[in-house]
Each structure stands twice: as structure tokens, then as C-alpha cells.
Amino acid sequence: MESQRQHNPTAEPTCTKASCFFCTMINEPDPSIRKVKISKFFKEMPLRDDQEHILALSGLWRIAMTQTDDPEFPSLGIFECMAKLIRKSINDRDWLLKGQNIYIPYYAAHIVGSYTMSKVQFAEKAVKSGVILPLMELLRGKISWVEQRVAVRALCHLASHEKTFEAIAVHEMELIELAMKIASTCLNEVYDKFIGVRDSNRLKYHSELLTRGLGVLEIENRKAEEWATQLQCWSLYLLNCFACKERSLNLICNNKFLQDLCGMWGGLAYRSSPAGIGLIRTLCQTKTGRRNVSDLKEIMQSICSLSRSSDDWQYTAIDCLLLILKDSETRYNAMDIAAPVLVDLVELGGTAGRSKVGDTITQAILKDYHMIKYGNLKLKSKRAEQALGEIWDLKVERKKREKLISNQQVGERKLLACKLKKDGNQRFWSGEIEKAVMKYSEALNSCPIRMRKERVVLYSNRAQCHLLLRNPEAAISDATRALCLSSAANPHGKSLWRRSQAYDMEGLGRESLMDCLAFVSDCLNSENSNKRTKIPYYAARMINKQMNATWIFSSAKLKRYNQHKGKVEESDDHHQVDHVIKMMKMKRKEKSGPDIPAIVEEEHLVDERWKRKLEKPGGKKMTALMEMGHISKRLCALEIRGEKNMIIDDGVQSTMPE
């Protein structure tokens, strides 16, 4: 009998562990028997208390990630199995904390989300299998933010299919409230519970999931930042699914949430997501959304800044403004803020399959200009009226005039513009910056519209003058006009850098960072660049500064610091004796340094690590530069590792006109 079992390939295996799932997958040659065994495994898995469940789940997770369209497992009951496992994890705390069971709800929810990503048939099967309620429990935060991330991802996939949306919409009110709350608070939660915690005190299973067992702190922190961003972006996408169908708009268009929405972006780790601006555009496609967005000055200013930046979602911001301006109910409410910005974009070219965007902007903004110019229609802002007049003169009147002049006259105007530009350069060199601005302005008025390259230089030079005059708004305007005239594939590098500086003056870190990154990219891709590509040290400093300013956890870090500071002050108010004792202790510790918050200590430890690295051969030069604050630590690391293709230019920042 034993010998017959050894030679019978269809005999039941003697092993009863969950790892036999792999034995079935690999060793069972008969497809029908294999399916029966896998189906049986899915039914029995939630009923068994086996410490090797995680082995089978990790294998299923890999299969679900790589073979999302394979119907085998969805047809054999994988969704019922995952739903039961999640439910068991939530209801049986002792079982969850036993062995490696803590990993099970994460993998189970991830598997559901992977299979329902693109196949509506799988999504329908998942809904019928009862996955929504267990996923809702994870979304409510019954375990942790890590499980929330995969739960909202799975729910988003279910909500994105027409045939399964209504099943999700049964929980509409709660889902909207949860998604808004998570989007607004998840970064603070991840910082408080993971990033801001010493690595030795972090939850071990979180660290293991983030690094896949590698245990490298740098990878751990980077992945945590990426996952936190994804949690926020998936929450926004879930709201977007309802907003697209004009559901719960009054709830989503909460003023406080809309103001928070402006600051929600994927960061450098997740730039592929439209994040907050994507939801704003969806809202702007509805009458309720347009009314609420146009009523909030902060949102309009944020959209306008994004529309004049190098951000990947610049055109999405422009779409938002155009949607608002095309609505007669919101047009004049938004015109005062939008017109002075859009005047800089009327010569923007087309990209990504779009026609000339500048022409679209011109048509939308001059729609009823005749009523302003010749009728009784008045705008609240004189600045907006002047912007409309400037657009009318540039795109209508001036084009008509230049069509009538001869080629000889065009040449004469070009020569005059060159002479005025040289005069402006001389004024600039002599320190007469205001007079240089006047000369560049005269040159722009004389230069024919078709002379795009000459106008790029004139606008850029005038932007430099505005920077020196500490007029960042005017510098942003002129630099944007120069960039609109240059090609999207080969933008004007100096204008990118000058606009980055201007945005820095305005305190707009995200826009400054994106322009600076585009400037560095232009330096690296320059046709005239040498093999040893040089990155100006001032650009490296700007990137370092803005990366710190726009770090997704910067507000959470500041909030914790202020809370810590507030607790100390409150304690001092109520316990004056303790205050005296603390002051005495501080005097005793003057040589060793005062007490500082934990987060600052962590930065201090990082600096110590860098000092040890810089003590290595070749590190002295970098140490000197770092002490001067000239370069970022990341660029130091490139130099220390010997990556000579990217070195720091030790020259000075160029402020010269062209």
C-alpha cells in the first residue's frame, strides 16, 4: 500500500502544513485535481491555526502582483478566503498577535486589490464574496496605517468599476468621511507612529514589510515616506471616484478640507499621482465644485502658482482655471486672481497631444472683453483689467499691426530692439537696475512678436532685474513669459533658475524646487556640457533647502516640536519649583549642551554619521563646503563615492544678463 502511494502522483500528500499549497502548485500534473486541491486549501485556510499561513500568503501575493489577469485563483475562492482572514484578524486579537499572523491582513487586502485592479469580472466576484465589510474595518484603522493603505487601495479599485461602484456607494457617507480624514491626517500619523520614532522602537512587522527583510534604515524611511504618500493619494482617488459621479459634493467641498487639499501632492517619491490638484480638477468639472473652489482665495492662488511652474501637473492647474473661467457664475469672481497670472501664459505652446494652450487661454479670458472695453462691465481689480488689456493688445491688436508691416520694417525693429537690449545691459552693469528695466521694456515693445528667441532673452534679463529689485512677483511673470516662448523640450535654463529664486523669495518651496530641478536637468542634458557635468553649487543649495521645506513630514515634525514645547511651557506655568530646578540643571550641563527635543537629537546623530564619512580620504574638501552650507549631503555622498559624472561647480552664481 505504501509503495502504491509513492508511485501514485494523485495520492493525497502526507504533509498537512500550509506550505503544501506550493507542493500542489508545483507537483500536481492533473489540472482538474490541482484546482480541487487549491479550492479546498482556500476553504480550509481560515479555519486552520497554522503558523505557516504567511508562507502561502506571500506566494499568493507575488502571483497576484505579477498575474493580475489570471482567472484561476479568483474562480477558486481566493476572495472568500481573504475576506475571512481579514475578519478573523480583526475579531481575534490573540490569534493576530500569535507568531507571524500579524502579516496576514496586509497580504490579504493587497491580494484583493491586485486582482480587482483591472478586471471588472474579478471585482464583481470579490464584492459577491463579501470583501467590502472587512476592508472597511481596516480602513477604520482597526489595526494600523499600513493595513489602511492596502485597504483603501482595494476599495479604490472596486469603486473605479461601474458595475461595482454601487456596492461601494452603500457606505458612501462613511467612506467619504474616512477618506477625507485619512488624507488630512495620515502624514501626521505615519510620522508620529513610525518616522518620528527611533528605529529600535518601531513595530518590527512594519519595518519588515517596508524593507522586505533587508532591515536597512535608509530604505525603511524612504519606503515609509512612499507608503504614506500613497495612502494619502489613494484616499484622494477614492474621493475622486465619488466626485466624478457628482456624489457627496457638499461634503467633499468642505472649506477646511479644500484648503488642506492645496498642499497635498505626491512629493518627489510619488510624482506620478495628481493628488490634490487631480481632485480639484474633478470638482471644477461640476457646478458645485467650481463655486466652492472659486470662493476660496487660498485655493485660487495655489492653482495659479502651480500653473506657472515646472510641475508635472502644470496643465492640470491650467485646466482648473479654464473650467472656472468658462462658467458665467464663477468667471468674474475668479477673474481678479486668475487674469494677472494667465496673462503670462498666453504664448504657451502645445504639449502632450494638446493644441496651443496659450490660444485656448486667450479665447477663454477674452470671451467678453468687448463688454469691459466698450460696455459697462467692470472688474473689481484694476490689475485684472490691465492684464486683459495687455492680452488684447498682444494677441489681437499687435498681431494685426505686424501683419501690415514689410520685411524691411521688421528688420529695422529687430535692430532697434538689439540696440535697446545693449543699452539695458550697460545700465545693468553700471548698477542702474531701474533704468535697465525700462530699456528692456522698450526693447520688448519694439521687438516683433515672431522674434521669439530675442524676446526670451529680453524677458529673462528683465526678470533678473526684478530679482535684484526684490520684486519676486514681477520676476515670476517675466521668467514665465520667457519659458512660454522657449520650447518645452528645451526650456530656457536661466529663466528656470531665476523663477526658482523668485518663488523662493515668495516662500513657495514646491514651485521653487520644481523649477530648480528642471534647471539642473537642463544643465545635465545640455548639448555643450562636458563629460564631467557641473552642477552649480547654488542650485545644489537651493534643492537642499527646498527638499527640506517641502518634505511631506515637515509640518508633522514641526507640530510635534510645538507640542513638545507647549508641554514644557505648560509644565513651567504650573510648577515654578520644577522650573527653577531645570534652570539649575541646565547651568550644570552648559558644557555638555542644553536639553533638546528627541527629533533634533536624531538630526544630530545623522550629522555625526556624516562626519565619520567625511573623515575618509577625499572628504576634507567636502567637509569645508558643508560647513559653509554650499552643498547638500546627498551631493557630498556622490563625490565621496567617486561618482565623477556629477561634481559641484565651485564658481559663483551667475546674475549676468544675456
C-alpha positions in Angstrom: 0.0 0.0 0.0 2.8 2.3 0.9 4.6 1.6 -2.4 1.4 2.3 -4.3 1.1 5.7 -2.7 4.7 6.5 -3.5 4.1 5.8 -7.2 0.6 7.4 -7.4 1.0 11.1 -8.3 -2.6 11.8 -7.4 -2.4 10.4 -3.9 -3.1 12.9 -1.1 0.2 14.3 0.4 1.1 13.3 3.9 2.0 16.9 4.8 -0.7 19.0 6.4 1.1 22.3 6.6 0.1 25.4 4.6 3.3 25.1 2.6 1.7 22.1 0.8 0.0 24.8 -1.3 3.3 25.1 -3.1 3.5 21.3 -3.4 0.1 21.3 -5.1 1.1 24.2 -7.4 4.4 22.5 -8.5 3.9 18.8 -8.3 0.3 18.2 -9.3 0.2 17.4 -13.0 -3.5 17.0 -13.4 -5.2 20.4 -13.8 -8.6 19.3 -12.6 -7.2 17.7 -9.4 -5.0 20.7 -8.9 -8.0 23.0 -9.0 -9.9 20.8 -6.5 -6.9 20.9 -4.1 -6.4 24.7 -4.4 -10.1 25.3 -3.8 -10.1 23.0 -0.8 -7.0 24.9 0.5 -8.8 28.3 0.2 -11.8 26.9 2.2 -9.7 25.4 4.9 -7.0 28.1 5.3 -9.1 30.5 7.5 -10.2 27.5 9.7 -6.7 26.3 10.5 -4.4 27.8 13.1 -1.2 27.2 11.1 1.9 29.3 11.7 2.9 28.9 8.1 -0.1 30.7 6.6 2.2 33.6 5.9 4.3 31.4 3.5 1.3 30.7 1.4 0.0 34.3 1.5 3.4 35.7 0.5 3.4 33.4 -2.5 -0.2 34.3 -3.4 0.8 38.0 -3.1 3.6 37.6 -5.6 1.3 35.7 -8.0 -1.4 38.4 -7.7 1.1 41.1 -8.3 2.6 39.5 -11.5 -0.5 37.7 -12.9 -3.4 40.1 -12.2 -5.4 38.9 -15.1 -5.1 35.2 -14.4 -8.7 33.9 -13.6 -7.6 30.7 -11.8 -7.5 31.8 -8.2 -10.4 34.2 -8.3 -12.5 31.4 -9.7 -11.4 29.0 -6.9 -12.5 31.1 -3.9 -9.5 33.3 -3.1 -11.7 36.3 -2.3 -13.8 34.4 0.2 -10.6 33.2 1.8 -9.0 36.7 2.0 -12.2 38.2 3.4 -12.4 35.5 6.2 -8.7 36.0 7.1 -9.2 39.8 7.4 -12.3 39.3 9.5 -10.5 36.8 11.7 -7.6 39.2 12.2 -9.9 41.9 13.4 -12.1 39.8 15.6 -9.5 37.6 17.2 -6.7 39.8 18.6 -4.9 36.9 20.3 -4.7 35.0 17.1 -3.5 38.1 15.2 -0.6 38.6 17.7 0.4 35.0 17.6 3.6 34.2 15.6 3.6 35.8 12.1 -0.2 36.2 11.8 0.2 40.0 12.1 1.3 40.0 8.5 -1.9 38.2 7.2 -4.3 41.2 7.0 -1.8 43.2 5.0 -1.2 40.5 2.4 -4.9 39.5 2.2 -6.0 43.1 1.5 -3.2 43.5 -1.0 -4.2 40.4 -2.9 -7.8 41.6 -3.2 -6.6 45.0 -4.5 -4.2 43.4 -7.1 -6.8 41.1 -8.6 -9.5 43.8 -8.8 -7.3 46.4 -10.3 -8.2 46.0 -14.0 -10.7 43.1 -14.4 -14.3 44.0 -13.7 -15.2 40.3 -13.5 -12.9 39.8 -10.6 -14.2 42.9 -8.9 -17.8 41.6 -9.2 -16.7 38.3 -7.8 -14.9 40.0 -4.9 -18.0 42.0 -4.0 -20.1 38.9 -4.0 -17.5 37.2 -1.8 -18.0 39.8 0.9 -14.7 41.7 0.9 -16.1 45.2 1.3 -17.0 45.0 5.0 -13.6 43.5 6.1 -11.8 46.2 4.1 -14.0 48.8 5.7 -12.8 47.6 9.1 -9.2 48.0 8.1 -10.0 51.5 6.7 -11.4 52.5 10.0 -7.9 51.9 11.5 -8.7 48.7 13.4 -5.0 47.6 13.0 -2.6 50.3 11.7 -1.9 52.7 8.9 -0.1 50.0 6.9 -3.3 48.0 6.6 -5.2 51.2 5.9 -3.1 51.8 2.8 -3.8 48.4 1.2 -7.5 48.6 2.2 -8.1 52.0 0.6 -6.2 50.7 -2.5 -8.6 47.7 -2.8 -11.7 49.9 -2.2 -10.5 52.4 -4.9 -10.2 49.6 -7.5 -13.7 48.4 -6.6 -15.1 51.9 -6.8 -13.4 52.6 -10.2 -15.6 49.9 -11.9 -19.1 50.9 -12.9 -20.6 47.5 -12.1 -19.2 47.5 -8.5 -19.4 51.2 -7.7 -22.9 51.0 -6.2 -21.8 48.2 -3.8 -19.2 50.6 -2.5 -21.6 53.6 -2.5 -23.8 51.7 0.1 -21.2 53.0 2.6 -20.9 56.4 0.8 -21.1 58.8 3.8 -18.7 56.9 6.0 -16.3 56.3 3.1 -16.2 60.0 2.3 -15.6 61.0 5.9 -12.9 58.3 6.4 -11.1 59.2 3.1 -11.1 62.9 4.0 -9.8 62.3 7.5 -7.1 59.9 6.3 -6.0 62.3 3.5 -5.8 65.2 6.0 -4.1 63.3 8.9 -2.2 60.3 7.6 1.1 62.1 7.2 1.0 63.2 10.8 0.0 59.7 11.9 2.9 58.0 10.0 5.3 60.5 11.4 4.1 60.1 15.0 4.0 56.3 14.8 6.9 55.5 12.6 9.2 58.1 11.0 9.5 60.2 14.2 10.1 57.0 16.3 13.6 55.7 17.0 14.3 52.7 14.8 14.7 50.4 17.8 11.1 51.3 19.0 9.3 50.9 15.7 6.9 48.0 15.1 9.0 45.2 13.8 6.5 43.9 11.3 6.1 47.4 9.8 9.9 47.5 9.2 9.9 44.0 7.7 7.1 44.8 5.3 8.7 48.1 4.2 12.2 46.6 3.6 11.2 43.0 2.7 13.5 41.8 5.4 16.6 43.8 4.4 16.5 45.9 7.5 18.3 49.0 6.1 17.2 52.1 7.9 17.6 54.4 4.8 15.4 52.1 2.7 12.9 51.8 5.6 12.5 55.6 5.9 12.2 56.0 2.1 9.6 53.3 1.7 7.6 54.7 4.7 7.6 58.1 3.0 6.4 56.5 -0.2 3.7 54.4 1.5 2.4 57.4 3.5 2.2 59.4 0.2 0.4 56.5 -1.4 -2.1 56.3 1.5 -2.9 60.0 1.0 -3.2 59.7 -2.8 -5.3 56.6 -2.7 -7.7 58.3 -0.2 -7.9 61.3 -2.6 -8.6 58.9 -5.5 -11.5 57.3 -3.6 -13.0 60.8 -3.1 -12.4 61.4 -6.8 -14.5 58.3 -7.7 -17.5 59.9 -5.9 -16.8 63.4 -7.2 -16.7 62.1 -10.8 -20.3 61.0 -10.3 -21.2 64.2 -8.5 -21.9 62.3 -5.3 -21.5 63.9 -1.8 -20.0 67.1 -3.3 -21.3 69.3 -0.5 -19.4 67.0 1.9 -16.2 66.9 -0.1 -16.3 70.7 -0.7 -15.7 71.5 2.9 -13.7 74.7 3.1 -11.2 73.4 5.6 -10.6 70.3 3.5 -10.3 72.2 0.3 -7.7 74.5 1.9 -5.7 71.4 3.0 -6.1 69.9 -0.5 -3.8 72.5 -2.0 -0.8 71.2 0.0 -1.4 67.5 -0.9 0.9 66.3 -3.6 2.8 63.2 -4.3 6.1 64.7 -3.4 9.2 63.6 -5.3 8.6 60.0 -4.2 5.2 59.8 -6.0 5.2 62.5 -8.7 3.1 60.3 -11.0 0.0 61.0 -8.9 -2.1 64.1 -9.4 -3.0 64.0 -5.7 -4.8 67.2 -4.6 -4.8 69.0 -7.9 -6.4 66.0 -9.5 -9.4 66.1 -7.2 -9.6 69.9 -7.6 -9.9 69.5 -11.3 -12.7 66.9 -10.9 -14.5 69.2 -8.6 -14.1 72.1 -11.1 -15.9 69.9 -13.7 -19.1 70.3 -11.5 -21.0 73.5 -10.8 -20.9 72.9 -7.0 -17.2 72.3 -7.1 -16.4 75.4 -9.2 -18.5 77.6 -6.9 -16.7 76.4 -3.8 -13.2 76.5 -5.3 -13.6 79.9 -6.8 -14.8 81.3 -3.5 -11.6 80.4 -1.7 -8.8 82.8 -2.3 -6.1 80.4 -1.0 -7.0 77.7 -3.4 -7.1 80.0 -6.4 -3.7 81.4 -5.5 -2.3 77.9 -5.1 -3.7 76.8 -8.5 -2.3 80.0 -10.1 1.2 79.3 -8.7 1.1 75.7 -9.9 0.0 76.9 -13.4 3.2 78.9 -13.7 5.6 76.2 -12.6 7.6 73.3 -13.9 5.5 70.8 -12.0 4.3 67.7 -13.9 0.7 68.8 -13.2 1.0 72.4 -14.5 -1.5 71.8 -17.3 -4.0 70.3 -14.8 -3.9 73.5 -12.9 -4.5 75.5 -16.1 -7.5 73.2 -16.8 -8.9 74.1 -13.4 -8.6 77.9 -14.1 -10.2 77.5 -17.6 -13.1 75.5 -16.3 -13.8 78.2 -13.7 -13.5 81.0 -16.2 -15.8 79.3 -18.7 -18.6 79.2 -16.1 -20.5 82.5 -16.1 -21.4 82.1 -12.4 -17.7 81.8 -11.3 -16.0 83.7 -14.1 -15.9 87.2 -12.6 -15.3 86.0 -9.1 -12.1 84.3 -10.2 -11.0 86.8 -12.8 -9.4 89.2 -10.3 -6.9 86.5 -9.2 -6.6 84.5 -12.5 -6.2 87.2 -15.1 -2.8 88.6 -13.8 -1.5 85.1 -13.9 -2.9 83.8 -17.2 -1.5 86.9 -19.0 1.9 85.3 -18.6 0.7 82.0 -20.2 -1.0 83.3 -23.4 2.0 82.3 -25.5 2.4 78.9 -24.1 2.8 76.2 -26.7 1.2 72.8 -27.0 2.4 69.6 -25.4 1.3 66.0 -24.7 -1.1 66.0 -27.6 -2.6 69.4 -26.8 -3.0 72.2 -29.2 -1.5 75.6 -28.4 -2.6 76.1 -24.8 -1.9 79.8 -25.0 -4.5 80.3 -27.7 -7.1 78.4 -25.6 -6.3 80.6 -22.6 -6.7 83.7 -24.8 -10.1 82.7 -26.1 -11.4 81.9 -22.6 -10.2 85.0 -20.9 -11.1 87.5 -23.8 -14.6 85.9 -24.2 -16.4 89.1 -23.2 -13.6 91.7 -23.2 -15.6 93.9 -25.6 -18.1 94.4 -22.7 -15.3 95.6 -20.5 -13.6 97.7 -23.1 -16.6 99.3 -24.7 -19.5 98.5 -22.4 -20.4 99.0 -18.7 -18.9 95.8 -17.4 -16.2 96.5 -14.7 -14.0 94.2 -12.8 -13.2 94.6 -9.1 -9.5 94.7 -9.7 -7.8 97.3 -11.9 -4.8 94.9 -12.1 -7.1 92.3 -13.8 -8.4 94.9 -16.2 -4.9 95.9 -17.2 -4.0 92.2 -17.7 -6.9 91.8 -20.0 -5.9 94.9 -21.9 -2.4 93.6 -22.3 -3.6 90.3 -23.6 -5.9 92.1 -26.1 -3.0 94.2 -27.3 -0.5 91.3 -27.6 -2.8 88.7 -29.2 -5.1 90.9 -31.3 -4.0 94.5 -31.9 -0.3 93.9 -32.2 -0.7 90.9 -34.5 -2.9 92.9 -36.8 -0.3 95.8 -36.9 2.6 93.4 -37.6 0.8 91.7 -40.5 0.8 95.1 -42.3 4.5 96.0 -41.9 7.1 95.0 -44.5 10.1 92.7 -44.0 12.4 95.8 -44.1 10.4 97.3 -41.2 10.7 94.0 -39.3 14.5 94.1 -39.8 14.6 97.7 -38.6 12.6 96.9 -35.5 14.8 93.9 -34.8 17.9 96.1 -34.9 16.3 98.7 -32.7 15.4 96.0 -30.2 19.0 94.7 -30.2 20.3 98.3 -29.6 17.9 98.8 -26.7 18.9 95.5 -25.2 22.6 96.5 -25.3 21.7 99.8 -23.6 19.8 97.8 -21.0 22.9 95.6 -20.4 25.1 98.7 -20.0 22.6 100.2 -17.5 22.6 96.8 -15.7 26.4 96.7 -15.5 26.6 100.3 -14.2 24.1 99.4 -11.4 21.2 101.4 -12.7 18.8 98.5 -12.5 15.5 100.5 -12.8 16.8 102.1 -16.0 17.8 98.7 -17.3 14.2 97.5 -16.7 13.0 100.5 -18.8 15.4 99.7 -21.6 14.4 96.0 -21.7 10.7 97.0 -21.7 11.3 99.4 -24.7 13.1 96.6 -26.5 10.2 94.2 -25.9 7.7 96.8 -27.3 9.9 97.2 -30.4 10.8 93.6 -31.0 8.5 91.8 -33.5 6.3 89.0 -32.0 7.8 86.5 -34.4 11.3 87.0 -32.9 10.7 84.5 -30.1 14.4 83.8 -29.2 15.1 87.5 -28.9 12.1 88.0 -26.7 13.0 85.1 -24.5 16.3 86.8 -23.7 14.7 90.2 -23.1 12.1 88.8 -20.7 14.7 86.7 -18.9 17.0 89.7 -18.5 14.2 91.8 -17.1 13.3 89.0 -14.7 16.9 89.2 -13.4 16.5 92.9 -12.8 13.3 92.4 -10.8 15.1 89.8 -8.7 17.7 92.4 -7.8 15.0 94.9 -7.1 13.4 92.4 -4.7 10.2 92.2 -6.8 9.6 88.4 -7.0 6.1 88.6 -8.5 7.3 90.6 -11.5 10.3 88.2 -11.8 8.0 85.2 -11.8 5.9 86.9 -14.5 8.8 87.7 -16.8 10.5 84.3 -16.3 7.3 82.5 -17.1 6.8 84.5 -20.3 10.4 83.6 -21.4 9.7 79.9 -20.7 6.4 80.0 -22.6 8.3 81.4 -25.6 11.0 78.7 -25.4 10.3 75.1 -26.3 9.0 72.6 -23.7 11.7 70.1 -24.8 14.5 72.7 -24.4 13.4 75.3 -21.8 15.5 78.4 -21.2 17.7 77.4 -18.3 18.4 80.9 -16.9 14.7 81.6 -16.7 14.1 78.4 -14.8 16.8 79.4 -12.3 15.5 83.0 -11.9 11.9 81.8 -11.4 13.1 79.3 -8.8 14.8 82.2 -6.9 11.7 84.3 -7.2 9.5 81.5 -5.8 11.9 81.1 -3.0 11.5 84.7 -2.1 7.7 84.2 -2.1 8.1 81.2 0.2 6.7 78.8 -2.3 9.0 75.8 -1.9 7.3 73.3 -4.1 7.3 75.6 -7.2 10.9 76.7 -6.4 12.1 73.1 -6.1 10.4 72.0 -9.4 12.0 74.9 -11.3 15.4 74.2 -9.8 15.2 70.5 -10.7 14.3 71.4 -14.2 17.2 73.8 -14.3 19.7 71.1 -13.1 18.2 68.7 -15.6 18.7 71.3 -18.4 22.4 71.6 -17.2 22.9 67.9 -17.4 21.2 67.5 -20.7 22.9 70.5 -22.3 24.5 69.7 -25.7 27.5 71.8 -24.8 28.1 70.0 -21.5 31.4 68.2 -20.9 31.8 64.7 -19.8 32.3 66.0 -16.2 29.0 67.7 -15.9 29.0 70.5 -13.4 26.1 71.3 -11.2 26.3 74.9 -9.9 26.7 74.8 -6.1 24.0 77.5 -5.7 21.5 75.2 -7.4 22.5 72.3 -5.1 22.0 74.6 -2.1 18.5 75.6 -3.4 17.5 71.9 -4.0 18.7 71.0 -0.5 16.8 73.9 1.0 13.5 73.3 -0.8 13.6 69.5 -0.3 13.7 70.1 3.4 11.0 72.7 3.2 8.7 70.5 1.1 9.4 67.2 2.9 6.0 65.6 3.3 6.6 65.2 7.0 7.9 68.7 7.7 4.6 70.0 9.1 4.2 66.9 11.2 7.7 67.3 12.6 7.0 71.0 13.4 3.7 70.1 15.0 5.4 67.5 17.3 8.1 70.0 18.2 5.5 72.7 19.0 3.5 70.2 21.1 6.7 69.3 23.0 7.5 72.9 23.5 3.9 73.6 24.6 4.0 70.8 27.2 7.2 72.2 28.6 5.8 75.7 28.9 2.5 74.4 30.4 4.5 72.5 32.9 6.6 75.5 33.8 3.5 77.6 34.4 2.1 75.1 36.9 5.3 74.1 38.6 7.5 77.0 39.2 9.8 75.0 41.5 10.4 72.5 38.7 11.3 75.4 36.5 14.0 76.6 38.9 15.4 73.1 39.3 15.6 72.7 35.5 17.4 76.0 35.2 19.9 74.9 37.8 20.4 71.6 35.9 20.9 73.5 32.6 23.6 75.6 34.2 25.4 72.4 35.3 25.1 71.0 31.8 26.3 74.1 30.0 29.5 72.3 29.0 27.6 69.3 27.6 24.9 71.4 25.9 21.2 72.1 26.8 18.3 69.6 26.6 16.8 69.4 23.1 13.8 67.6 21.7 14.3 64.0 20.5 13.9 64.8 16.9 16.7 67.3 17.0 18.9 64.6 18.6 18.2 62.3 15.7 19.4 65.0 13.3 22.5 65.4 15.4 23.1 61.7 15.1 22.8 61.9 11.4 25.3 64.7 11.3 27.7 62.6 13.3 27.4 59.8 10.8 28.2 62.3 8.0 31.3 63.5 9.9 32.5 59.9 10.1 32.0 59.5 6.3 33.8 62.8 5.6 36.8 61.8 7.7 37.6 59.3 5.0 40.2 60.1 2.3 38.9 62.8 -0.1 36.3 64.0 2.5 38.1 67.1 3.8 37.1 69.3 0.8 33.5 68.2 1.2 33.6 69.0 4.9 34.7 72.5 4.3 32.0 73.0 1.7 29.4 71.6 4.0 30.4 73.8 6.9 30.0 76.8 4.5 26.5 75.5 3.7 27.3 75.3 0.0 26.2 71.8 -0.9 23.7 69.2 0.2 24.7 65.9 2.0 23.3 63.9 -0.9 25.7 65.6 -3.4 28.5 65.1 -0.9 27.7 61.4 -1.0 28.1 61.4 -4.7 31.5 62.9 -4.5 32.7 60.7 -1.7 31.6 57.6 -3.6 33.7 58.8 -6.5 30.8 59.4 -8.9 32.7 61.9 -11.1 30.0 62.3 -13.6 28.3 64.7 -11.2 30.5 67.3 -9.5 30.0 70.6 -7.9 30.8 73.8 -9.8 32.8 76.0 -7.4 32.0 79.1 -9.5 29.8 81.9 -8.4 26.1 82.3 -9.1 25.5 83.9 -12.5 23.4 87.0 -12.4 24.6 88.4 -15.8 22.2 89.5 -18.5 22.4 87.9 -21.9 
